[in-house]
Structure formats: structure tokens, C-alpha cells
């Protein structure tokens, strides 16, 4: 009986709905990374389980289908940080979109290893890797 109850609880899920924590300081300074960035390294756009991922060329995703090679100089918009909470752990996922091209405006999961340095102890360092990206200059009269 106890096992059946445990299975029902686990099957129904103990996780909370995803939450946008882009401006929540308890999850670091992600808002400082929000904006449009130009790539200094080639990337790849891949799809797995109907989700798009913007990844480094050396990132391994065995079941993902490669859709598009993203060349140097492509503009990427970093948009939000989403928190997925469950009884096991909390996971933060950075998302954004391409500015132009066939996949422009579609939500992409951003490869944390390419976009952001690995955080140390304490608050995550959400500074964008300067060796991989540079801020894109906004169009005249437009603010980011």
C-alpha cells in the first residue's frame, strides 16, 4: 500500500511550474546578460524533443538533429533565465533567440558552457564570455 501511494505521488509530480527568474537577484545577476550579442565563434542549432538548442560546435547531444550551422557574426538575443524546480533539484536554463535567419525569434536553450563561465561558489556569474561574444551595437535611436 505504501509503495502504491509513493508511486502515485511520484507519477503526479512534485515539481513546481517553471518560473522566470531573469530579474530575481537570488539567482544571480542574469539581467546584466540580457540583450543582443554578436558571436565570435561558430555555433550549431540543434533540435531534440521539439526543443531548439544553440550549442557549441563541440557540444555532444547524441539524439539531437543538427538544423543549422550558425556562423561567426550572427546576432543572438539573450532573453530570460527560467527556473525549473522539483523535489530533486533546481535547474536554471538560459534562453534566447536568433535575431535573423530561418529560425529568428524562436525560443532557444542556450549552451551554458559557451555563453557563460562556470559559476564558482556563491552567486552564479552570468557575465557573457567575452572570448565568444561581444555586445551588438543597437540601431540608431534604439536602446537595449
N, C-alpha and C positions, 0 to 999 in steps of 0.2 A: 504493500500500500504506500509506504514512504517513497519507494523508488518511482511509482507511478505519479505521485504528486510532484516529485522533483523533476521528472521528465516533462510534465505539463508546464511547470514554471519555466524551465529552460526553453521549451518549444515556443512559448508565448513571448519570450524575450524579456530580458531585464535591462535593456538598453533604453536610453532616452533619445528623443528625436534629435537630429543634427542641429547644431546651433552656430550661428555666425558670431565669431569672436574676434573679428578683424580689429575692432576698436576697444577690446577688453584688455586692459593693461595686465591683468593677471595671467595672460597668455603671451606676454612679451610685447614688443613694440612693432607688431606686424604692419600697422598703419603707415609706418615710415617707408615700407617697401612698396606700398600701393602706388601704381602709376604705370606709365608706359616706358618700356626698356627696349634697347636695341641689342640683339645678340652679337657676341664676338666669337662665338663657337657654333659649329653646326649642331642641330638637334634633329630628333625624329618625332613624328607624330604617329602614335600607335593607338589601336583600339582593342579593348578586351572587355567582354561582357557589356557591350553597348556604352562603355565609358571611354572617353578620349584622354590620352596621356601625352604630355610633352616631355620627352626624355632625352638624356644624353645619348650620344651615338654608341657608347659602351655599356649602357644600362641593359640588363638582361631581363626580358619578360617572355618566358617560354611560350605562352599561349596567345600572346598579343600579335595582332596583324599590323604590319607596318603600312601606313597610309601615305606618308608624305615625308620627304626629306626637307627639313627647314634650314635654309641657307643662312650663312653669316649676314648680318644686317637686317634681319627680319625683326619687326616690332612686335613685342609681346606685352600685353596688358596684364599686370598682376592686380587681382581684384579683391579676393577675400580669403580669410582663413576660417575653416569650418571645423568645429569640434564634434567628434563622434564619441559619445560616452557609452560605456557598457559596464557591467559588473566586473569584467576582467581588467579593462584598462581604458584610458582616454587616448584618443588619437586626434592630432590636428592635421588637416590637409589643406595645403595652399592651392588655390585655383586661380585661373586667369583665362585669357583668350588671345588668339592671334588678331592683329589689327587688320590685316588684309589677306587676300587669297581665298581659296575654296572653303576653308574651314574658319574663316573670320567670324568672330562673335560667338562661336560655340564654346561652351564651358570645357576647360581642360584641367586635369590634375597636373600640377607642376612637379617635376622631379626635384625633390628637396636637396639631393646631393649636387645638382647642377646649379640651382638657383641660390641656395643659402648655405653658409658654412655650418658644419655640425655644431650644435649648441653645446656649451660646456655646462658646468653646474649652475644652478640658479635659473634665471630667466632665459628663454631662447633668444639667440641673436638672429633677428630676422633681417639683418643687413644683406642686401643682394651682393653676390660675389662680383667684385669689380673686374676680375680677370675674365669673367664670362659675359657680363652685361654692362651697358652704360645707359644712363638716363637718356631718353629720347627727348629732343628739344620739342616743346609744344609749338603748334602752329601759331602764327602771329595773332595775338589777342586772346588766345585760349590758355586757360590755366589747367594744371593737372590736379 
